[in-house]
Amino acid sequence: MDDELVVALRKSRENFFARVARGQSPLDGVMSPLTRMLIERFGADGVDMTSAWSFTPTDWICPSCGRTKADIVRLNSKQRLMCRLVEHHDHMKDLVEREFKLACKAQDVVVADERAKRFADRASQMVSAYDNTIVCDDCNGADAMAKSAANTHKNFSYSPQEIRQFVRPRPNQPHEIDGDEARRIWKSQTETFALRLKIVKRIAMIAATDAHWHQEIPRMQRAEEVYKNAESIASYNYAPGAHYELAGDKCRPLSDVFDQWRRVVQPKPGSGPSDKDIEYVAKVTSTKFWSRVPDDWCCVTCKRSKRETVRKSKKDWTFLLSDPDFYDQPSGYPKQRVIACGECGALATNLGKEASLTAGISSDQNYGRYLTISELASIVRPQAYGRHNVDNERVDQLMESLVTRVRMLNGVLD
């Protein structure tokens, strides 16, 4: 490897670790301010940290027990600070794999192949009760304790939401569990779990007898890979978004052309959603976002009410939220996180991206960090039940200072 490249890579790594050590990264680590503070508080002789802990921010909260990292840590028998988060998963995928193996070997001749196994893996997602989730090590252990207390099927596992119902968390201590609650949950899931077991066996048999219907396409022929490859090549050449111009202006998405995304006037929406539409949004199409904020919530930037934020998509009414990191003017760092409506989140991304491209900075996934909340609020021209319009004159006035900020935060000096 070229010596200059080695030096550049080493410098990039040093800068990466330095940002974590200064608390300027969305990641954690043994060198972060939080870890150093906790080591001192507990008088630890070292750190026992999992990768999942370092891959999550310092303000991460366990989705099951609700504890912060500061409340999760404790000393182990070697006086090392345990900073342990793990991936909690449904065992159904493992069961599908085992059943597939058994069904294959039960045939006179094994007729299944790698495609059949991949079909079984893909189908296993259908019978999984929840997505793989990062939880604290204590919550993962509480799952095993609850299964024992409730005498569940060996392949059953509690979801993160169900763990939340029976754990009794305490700061910096292992969990206690409510065995009665664990048994109640298992009883309510028994019939559904039996149905899932039947589906597992059926999937395994379909795959093992090579009766599956999935027809694979070579990876680089898949549409999503074609798009990703073109985007990657453009970014590698420090021209993010330029690949859309290869087929002419008419093929370029507006959001990838420096400022044209905000020159389009969004039409005024028609009538708003009915009460039944709102109920459907709350219970079916946007449950996660709807339940996240109270009924009297309003967007911090556009000031629209919860109901006014509901917007008609191509097929139905939807309610979206966004929680980007905004630039915190007093501290000079992008640490101010708020809950905004989805439209304001998209606006922050598009404006930050325009400033980034104007500054000549390559692709960044956290464009909102270049704006303050007040700056975003000053350019929004909100519409109830619809998309925002933009005060382009105000954006033009802001752009020079935004570009300067982008370059500063990315360490690019004139």
RODO-2510 file (C-alpha; in nm, 4 decimals, decimal comma):
residues 414
     n   res          X          Y          Z
     1     m     0,0000     0,0000     0,0000
     2     d     0,1227     0,3490    -0,0877
     3     d     0,2890     0,5233     0,2115
     4     e     0,0832     0,8406     0,1648
     5     l    -0,2368     0,6366     0,1657
     6     v    -0,1286     0,4566     0,4842
     7     v    -0,0630     0,7909     0,6531
     8     a    -0,3994     0,9276     0,5361
     9     l    -0,5848     0,6195     0,6611
    10     r    -0,4052     0,6337     0,9954
    11     k    -0,4937     1,0016     1,0299
    12     s    -0,8592     0,9300     0,9478
    13     r    -0,8701     0,6607     1,2160
    14     e    -0,7125     0,8955     1,4701
    15     n    -0,9681     1,1649     1,3880
    16     f    -1,2494     0,9109     1,4180
    17     f    -1,1417     0,7991     1,7655
    18     a    -1,0750     1,1591     1,8697
    19     r    -1,4324     1,2579     1,7817
    20     v    -1,5655     0,9725     1,9970
    21     a    -1,3350     1,0808     2,2819
    22     r    -1,4640     1,4397     2,2568
    23     g    -1,8284     1,3272     2,2520
    24     q    -1,8740     1,4549     1,8967
    25     s    -1,9716     1,1190     1,7451
    26     p    -2,3075     0,9368     1,7439
    27     l    -2,1126     0,6284     1,8554
    28     d    -1,9792     0,5263     2,1972
    29     g    -1,6545     0,3534     2,2991
    30     v    -1,4059     0,2843     2,5757
    31     m    -1,2679     0,6338     2,5215
    32     s    -1,5985     0,8269     2,5263
    33     p    -1,6654     1,0930     2,7934
    34     l    -1,9517     0,8818     2,9313
    35     t    -1,7360     0,5698     2,9695
    36     r    -1,4537     0,7630     3,1343
    37     m    -1,6993     0,9250     3,3744
    38     l    -1,8565     0,5886     3,4650
    39     i    -1,5160     0,4240     3,5157
    40     e    -1,4310     0,6971     3,7665
    41     r    -1,7710     0,6831     3,9372
    42     f    -1,7553     0,3054     3,9908
    43     g    -1,3781     0,2871     4,0498
    44     a    -1,3482     0,0262     3,7762
    45     d    -1,0192    -0,1425     3,6828
    46     g    -1,1158    -0,1736     3,3185
    47     v    -1,4083    -0,2113     3,0788
    48     d    -1,6013    -0,5157     2,9547
    49     m    -1,7793    -0,3660     2,6506
    50     t    -1,9713    -0,5352     2,3698
    51     s    -1,9680    -0,4038     2,0132
    52     a    -2,3399    -0,3279     2,0360
    53     w    -2,2654    -0,0881     2,3234
    54     s    -2,0045     0,0987     2,1198
    55     f    -2,2278     0,1052     1,8101
    56     t    -2,5039     0,2937     1,9946
    57     p    -2,5036     0,6582     2,1120
    58     t    -2,4226     0,7568     2,4696
    59     d    -2,7857     0,8617     2,5275
    60     w    -2,9208     0,5222     2,4179
    61     i    -3,2104     0,3827     2,6223
    62     c    -3,2972     0,0135     2,6455
    63     p    -3,6265    -0,0455     2,4604
    64     s    -3,7300    -0,3092     2,7143
    65     c    -3,6383    -0,1847     3,0618
    66     g    -3,6090     0,1871     2,9778
    67     r    -3,2735     0,2296     3,1538
    68     t    -3,0014     0,4607     3,0275
    69     k    -2,6452     0,3412     2,9836
    70     a    -2,5486     0,5042     3,3120
    71     d    -2,8160     0,2944     3,4883
    72     i    -2,7209    -0,0290     3,3078
    73     v    -2,3506    -0,0502     3,3965
    74     r    -2,2162    -0,2287     3,7031
    75     l    -1,8930    -0,3956     3,8111
    76     n    -1,8258    -0,7639     3,7386
    77     s    -1,6305    -1,0014     3,9632
    78     k    -1,3035    -0,8694     3,8186
    79     q    -1,3984    -0,5094     3,9006
    80     r    -1,4362    -0,4306     3,5326
    81     l    -1,7190    -0,2031     3,4227
    82     m    -1,9782    -0,4106     3,2365
    83     c    -2,1036    -0,2141     2,9355
    84     r    -2,3011    -0,4889     2,7704
    85     l    -2,5726    -0,4624     2,5072
    86     v    -2,6682    -0,7679     2,3015
    87     e    -2,8860    -0,8630     2,0046
    88     h    -3,2111    -1,0194     2,1211
    89     h    -3,3672    -1,2412     1,8534
    90     d    -3,6617    -1,4696     1,7943
    91     h    -3,5560    -1,8356     1,7873
    92     m    -3,7975    -1,9179     1,5058
    93     k    -3,5301    -1,8663     1,2418
    94     d    -3,3107    -2,1244     1,4167
    95     l    -3,6083    -2,3599     1,4349
    96     v    -3,6821    -2,3240     1,0626
    97     e    -3,3204    -2,4118     0,9876
    98     r    -3,3327    -2,7212     1,2104
    99     e    -3,6660    -2,8368     1,0660
   100     f    -3,5344    -2,7816     0,7140
   101     k    -3,2329    -3,0025     0,7873
   102     l    -3,4533    -3,2763     0,9347
   103     a    -3,6956    -3,2645     0,6411
   104     c    -3,4084    -3,2794     0,3908
   105     k    -3,2544    -3,5839     0,5550
   106     a    -3,5936    -3,7564     0,5823
   107     q    -3,6129    -3,7734     0,1999
   108     d    -3,4864    -4,0847     0,0212
   109     v    -3,2643    -3,8491    -0,1768
   110     v    -3,1832    -3,4909    -0,0764
   111     v    -3,3448    -3,2812    -0,3502
   112     a    -3,3079    -2,9386    -0,1887
   113     d    -3,0221    -2,7075    -0,2817
   114     e    -2,8807    -2,3715    -0,1700
   115     r    -3,1732    -2,1866    -0,3299
   116     a    -3,4144    -2,3943    -0,1237
   117     k    -3,2286    -2,3100     0,1956
   118     r    -3,2322    -1,9409     0,1101
   119     f    -3,6079    -1,9679     0,0527
   120     a    -3,6469    -2,1197     0,4000
   121     d    -3,4353    -1,8412     0,5526
   122     r    -3,6410    -1,5760     0,3762
   123     a    -3,9717    -1,7368     0,4774
   124     s    -3,8597    -1,7620     0,8405
   125     q    -3,9088    -1,3879     0,8740
   126     m    -4,2818    -1,4451     0,8308
   127     v    -4,3056    -1,6528     1,1492
   128     s    -4,0733    -1,4370     1,3581
   129     a    -4,2631    -1,2437     1,6236
   130     y    -4,0264    -0,9452     1,6236
   131     d    -3,7189    -0,8008     1,4566
   132     n    -3,3738    -0,8577     1,6025
   133     t    -3,3346    -0,5839     1,8631
   134     i    -3,0467    -0,4437     2,0673
   135     v    -3,1300    -0,4672     2,4385
   136     c    -2,9268    -0,4592     2,7579
   137     d    -2,7714    -0,7868     2,8709
   138     d    -2,9981    -0,7935     3,1769
   139     c    -3,3135    -0,7844     2,9610
   140     n    -3,1793    -1,0634     2,7435
   141     g    -3,1144    -1,2666     3,0593
   142     a    -3,4612    -1,1808     3,1931
   143     d    -3,6085    -1,3487     2,8840
   144     a    -3,4492    -1,6794     2,9884
   145     m    -3,5640    -1,6336     3,3494
   146     a    -3,9219    -1,5663     3,2364
   147     k    -3,9261    -1,8686     3,0043
   148     s    -3,8219    -2,0867     3,2961
   149     a    -4,0772    -1,9314     3,5319
   150     a    -4,3609    -1,9701     3,2806
   151     n    -4,2453    -2,3129     3,1558
   152     t    -4,2768    -2,1994     2,7923
   153     h    -4,1981    -2,3987     2,4811
   154     k    -3,8197    -2,4184     2,4417
   155     n    -3,8307    -2,2281     2,1113
   156     f    -4,0463    -1,9453     2,2406
   157     s    -3,8898    -1,6115     2,3283
   158     y    -4,0436    -1,2946     2,4627
   159     s    -4,0398    -0,9829     2,2464
   160     p    -3,8748    -0,6602     2,3707
   161     q    -4,2226    -0,5162     2,4344
   162     e    -4,3234    -0,8233     2,6377
   163     i    -3,9984    -0,8131     2,8384
   164     r    -4,0887    -0,4566     2,9310
   165     q    -4,4072    -0,5861     3,0955
   166     f    -4,2457    -0,8348     3,3344
   167     v    -3,9031    -0,6889     3,4208
   168     r    -3,8661    -0,4871     3,7372
   169     p    -3,5538    -0,2828     3,6602
   170     r    -3,3228    -0,1285     3,9197
   171     p    -3,0298     0,1048     3,8556
   172     n    -2,6974    -0,0786     3,8163
   173     q    -2,8365    -0,4153     3,9293
   174     p    -2,9603    -0,7337     3,7561
   175     h    -3,3326    -0,7475     3,6837
   176     e    -3,5975    -0,9068     3,8942
   177     i    -3,8997    -1,0420     3,7038
   178     d    -4,2710    -1,0724     3,7662
   179     g    -4,3295    -1,4439     3,7116
   180     d    -4,7086    -1,4084     3,7131
   181     e    -4,6903    -1,1534     3,4324
   182     a    -4,4532    -1,3771     3,2337
   183     r    -4,6983    -1,6665     3,2697
   184     r    -4,9908    -1,4469     3,1651
   185     i    -4,8095    -1,3400     2,8477
   186     w    -4,7163    -1,6975     2,7605
   187     k    -5,0761    -1,8121     2,8117
   188     s    -5,2027    -1,5391     2,5788
   189     q    -4,9491    -1,6449     2,3130
   190     t    -4,9900    -2,0227     2,3350
   191     e    -5,2420    -2,0654     2,0505
   192     t    -5,0603    -1,8288     1,8168
   193     f    -4,7293    -1,9963     1,8924
   194     a    -4,8770    -2,3387     1,8099
   195     l    -4,9908    -2,1988     1,4733
   196     r    -4,6430    -2,0589     1,4102
   197     l    -4,4923    -2,4035     1,4774
   198     k    -4,7230    -2,5571     1,2159
   199     i    -4,6186    -2,2919     0,9634
   200     v    -4,2512    -2,3619     1,0401
   201     k    -4,2926    -2,7319     0,9615
   202     r    -4,4811    -2,6524     0,6403
   203     i    -4,2164    -2,4060     0,5246
   204     a    -3,9413    -2,6562     0,5994
   205     m    -4,1170    -2,9301     0,4010
   206     i    -4,1845    -2,7041     0,1017
   207     a    -3,8182    -2,6022     0,0910
   208     a    -3,6826    -2,9535     0,1554
   209     t    -3,8884    -3,1074    -0,1262
   210     d    -3,7780    -2,8314    -0,3665
   211     a    -4,1385    -2,7228    -0,4117
   212     h    -4,0697    -2,3574    -0,3376
   213     w    -4,1579    -2,0859    -0,5864
   214     h    -3,8861    -1,8271    -0,5438
   215     q    -3,6782    -1,7584    -0,8565
   216     e    -3,3513    -1,5859    -0,7773
   217     i    -3,2021    -1,3099    -0,9877
   218     p    -2,8232    -1,2544    -0,9861
   219     r    -2,7463    -0,9803    -0,7342
   220     m    -2,6064    -0,7244    -0,9768
   221     q    -2,9142    -0,7616    -1,1987
   222     r    -3,1498    -0,6615    -0,9185
   223     a    -3,2910    -0,3118    -0,9548
   224     e    -3,1862    -0,1958    -0,6085
   225     e    -2,8267    -0,3064    -0,6707
   226     v    -2,8109    -0,1206    -1,0046
   227     y    -2,9224     0,2012    -0,8326
   228     k    -2,6886     0,1513    -0,5342
   229     n    -2,3904     0,0784    -0,7589
   230     a    -2,4415     0,3981    -0,9624
   231     e    -2,4810     0,6034    -0,6440
   232     s    -2,1680     0,4471    -0,4955
   233     i    -1,9596     0,5231    -0,8058
   234     a    -2,0738     0,8869    -0,8096
   235     s    -1,9970     0,9293    -0,4385
   236     y    -1,6572     0,7594    -0,4777
   237     n    -1,5743     1,0224    -0,7403
   238     y    -1,6807     1,3000    -0,4962
   239     a    -1,9868     1,3825    -0,7074
   240     p    -2,2858     1,2634    -0,5021
   241     g    -2,6083     1,2828    -0,7014
   242     a    -2,4300     1,3445    -1,0328
   243     h    -2,5196     0,9972    -1,1622
   244     y    -2,8760     1,1156    -1,2199
   245     e    -2,7474     1,3656    -1,4769
   246     l    -2,6006     1,0931    -1,6986
   247     a    -2,9385     1,0402    -1,8682
   248     g    -3,0177     1,4104    -1,8999
   249     d    -3,1831     1,6713    -1,6781
   250     k    -3,5306     1,5222    -1,7030
   251     c    -3,4191     1,2076    -1,5174
   252     r    -3,2735     1,3851    -1,2153
   253     p    -3,4682     1,3666    -0,8891
   254     l    -3,5280     1,7202    -0,7658
   255     s    -3,3686     1,6445    -0,4297
   256     d    -3,0366     1,5700    -0,5992
   257     v    -3,0057     1,8951    -0,7927
   258     f    -2,8537     2,1517    -0,5592
   259     d    -3,1461     2,3940    -0,5166
   260     q    -3,4150     2,2845    -0,7598
   261     w    -3,5817     2,0688    -0,4960
   262     r    -3,7101     2,3825    -0,3205
   263     r    -3,8151     2,5728    -0,6311
   264     v    -4,1194     2,3507    -0,6846
   265     v    -4,4416     2,4945    -0,5411
   266     q    -4,6379     2,2289    -0,3540
   267     p    -5,0123     2,2478    -0,4266
   268     k    -5,2578     2,3366    -0,1544
   269     p    -5,4159     2,0182    -0,0153
   270     g    -5,7887     1,9543    -0,0393
   271     s    -6,0013     1,8641     0,2592
   272     g    -5,8395     1,7079     0,5624
   273     p    -5,8860     1,3570     0,7011
   274     s    -6,2131     1,2463     0,8608
   275     d    -6,2353     1,1160     1,2164
   276     k    -6,2395     0,7600     1,0774
   277     d    -5,9280     0,8382     0,8708
   278     i    -5,7531     0,9586     1,1859
   279     e    -5,8571     0,6452     1,3739
   280     y    -5,7215     0,4273     1,0904
   281     v    -5,3941     0,6216     1,0905
   282     a    -5,3605     0,5821     1,4684
   283     k    -5,4364     0,2103     1,4753
   284     v    -5,3157     0,0766     1,1369
   285     t    -5,0973     0,2844     0,9056
   286     s    -4,8907     0,4930     1,1492
   287     t    -4,9355     0,3398     1,4949
   288     k    -4,5689     0,3662     1,5973
   289     f    -4,5429     0,7368     1,5215
   290     w    -4,8952     0,8281     1,6388
   291     s    -4,8462     0,6742     1,9835
   292     r    -4,5069     0,8373     2,0243
   293     v    -4,6426     1,1887     2,0869
   294     p    -4,9405     1,3130     2,2954
   295     d    -5,2622     1,4429     2,1398
   296     d    -5,1679     1,8057     2,2128
   297     w    -4,8294     1,7722     2,0395
   298     c    -4,7320     2,0168     1,7683
   299     c    -4,4242     2,0203     1,5445
   300     v    -4,1397     2,2199     1,6972
   301     t    -4,0579     2,3906     1,3682
   302     c    -4,3745     2,4302     1,1568
   303     k    -4,6091     2,4469     1,4625
   304     r    -4,8726     2,2272     1,2962
   305     s    -5,0945     2,0263     1,5293
   306     k    -5,0872     1,6482     1,5371
   307     r    -5,3970     1,6261     1,3163
   308     e    -5,2710     1,8893     1,0704
   309     t    -4,9530     1,6846     1,0230
   310     v    -5,1482     1,3907     0,8781
   311     r    -5,0903     1,3856     0,5019
   312     k    -5,2366     1,1934     0,2098
   313     s    -4,9857     0,9644     0,0424
   314     k    -5,0448     0,7865    -0,2876
   315     k    -5,2725     0,5322    -0,1228
   316     d    -5,3810     0,6508     0,2188
   317     w    -5,3419     0,9009     0,5012
   318     t    -5,0141     0,8781     0,6928
   319     f    -4,8530     1,0391     0,9966
   320     l    -4,4738     1,0630     1,0039
   321     l    -4,2279     1,1956     1,2610
   322     s    -3,8585     1,2755     1,2418
   323     d    -3,5975     1,3263     1,5148
   324     p    -3,2846     1,4669     1,3506
   325     d    -2,9857     1,6113     1,5350
   326     f    -2,9903     1,9882     1,4862
   327     y    -2,6973     2,2250     1,5225
   328     d    -2,6782     2,3710     1,8722
   329     q    -2,5643     2,7301     1,8249
   330     p    -2,4364     2,7932     2,1805
   331     s    -2,2263     2,4755     2,2049
   332     g    -2,1205     2,4692     1,8405
   333     y    -2,1987     2,0981     1,8080
   334     p    -2,4880     1,9068     1,6465
   335     k    -2,6439     1,7754     1,9654
   336     q    -2,9922     1,9265     1,9821
   337     r    -3,2408     1,6479     1,9052
   338     v    -3,6132     1,7171     1,8881
   339     i    -3,9203     1,5442     1,7514
   340     a    -4,0403     1,7179     1,4372
   341     c    -4,2948     1,6218     1,1761
   342     g    -4,1817     1,4095     0,8830
   343     e    -4,2115     1,7028     0,6421
   344     c    -3,9789     1,9200     0,8523
   345     g    -3,7375     1,6274     0,8813
   346     a    -3,7315     1,5923     0,5022
   347     l    -3,6845     1,9665     0,4660
   348     a    -3,3874     1,9616     0,7051
   349     t    -3,2315     1,6768     0,5059
   350     n    -3,2787     1,8466     0,1702
   351     l    -3,1496     2,1853     0,2872
   352     g    -2,8515     2,0310     0,4676
   353     k    -2,7760     1,8257     0,1582
   354     e    -2,7870     2,1341    -0,0636
   355     a    -2,5440     2,3129     0,1678
   356     s    -2,3205     2,0036     0,1777
   357     l    -2,3105     1,9703    -0,2023
   358     t    -2,2511     2,3430    -0,2414
   359     a    -1,9577     2,3119     0,0006
   360     g    -1,8148     2,0240    -0,2039
   361     i    -1,8513     1,7756     0,0834
   362     s    -1,9209     1,4137    -0,0072
   363     s    -2,2309     1,2209     0,1000
   364     d    -2,3470     1,2577     0,4615
   365     q    -2,6440     1,0770     0,6164
   366     n    -2,7095     1,3343     0,8898
   367     y    -2,7715     1,6541     0,6980
   368     g    -2,9995     1,8057     0,9625
   369     r    -2,6980     1,8626     1,1880
   370     y    -2,5978     2,1618     0,9764
   371     l    -2,9111     2,3620     1,0702
   372     t    -3,0446     2,5171     1,3878
   373     i    -3,4095     2,4676     1,4741
   374     s    -3,4765     2,8401     1,4341
   375     e    -3,3128     2,8432     1,0888
   376     l    -3,5347     2,5606     0,9716
   377     a    -3,8441     2,7270     1,1199
   378     s    -3,7614     3,0500     0,9370
   379     i    -3,7754     2,8889     0,5915
   380     v    -4,0833     2,6668     0,6360
   381     r    -4,4099     2,7672     0,4728
   382     p    -4,6362     2,4995     0,6214
   383     q    -4,9647     2,3659     0,4850
   384     a    -5,2111     2,1670     0,6922
   385     y    -5,2482     1,8100     0,5591
   386     g    -4,9852     1,8636     0,2882
   387     r    -4,6235     1,9202     0,1946
   388     h    -4,4309     2,2281     0,2986
   389     n    -4,3335     2,5080     0,0677
   390     v    -4,0034     2,6910     0,1165
   391     d    -3,9099     3,0578     0,1583
   392     n    -3,6420     3,0542    -0,1110
   393     e    -3,5347     3,4130    -0,0486
   394     r    -3,4602     3,3266     0,3140
   395     v    -3,2712     3,0100     0,2111
   396     d    -3,0574     3,2117    -0,0304
   397     q    -2,9689     3,4460     0,2575
   398     l    -2,8752     3,1521     0,4842
   399     m    -2,6773     2,9474     0,2326
   400     e    -2,3389     3,1184     0,2738
   401     s    -2,3361     3,0700     0,6524
   402     l    -2,4615     2,7117     0,6150
   403     v    -2,1829     2,6258     0,3710
   404     t    -1,9278     2,7735     0,6124
   405     r    -2,0717     2,5625     0,8936
   406     v    -2,0659     2,2463     0,6802
   407     r    -1,6990     2,2978     0,6015
   408     m    -1,6173     2,3708     0,9660
   409     l    -1,7957     2,0614     1,0997
   410     n    -1,6216     1,8443     0,8410
   411     g    -1,2779     1,9863     0,9212
   412     v    -1,2352     2,1516     0,5817
   413     l    -1,0475     2,4777     0,6183
   414     d    -0,9982     2,7403     0,3479
***
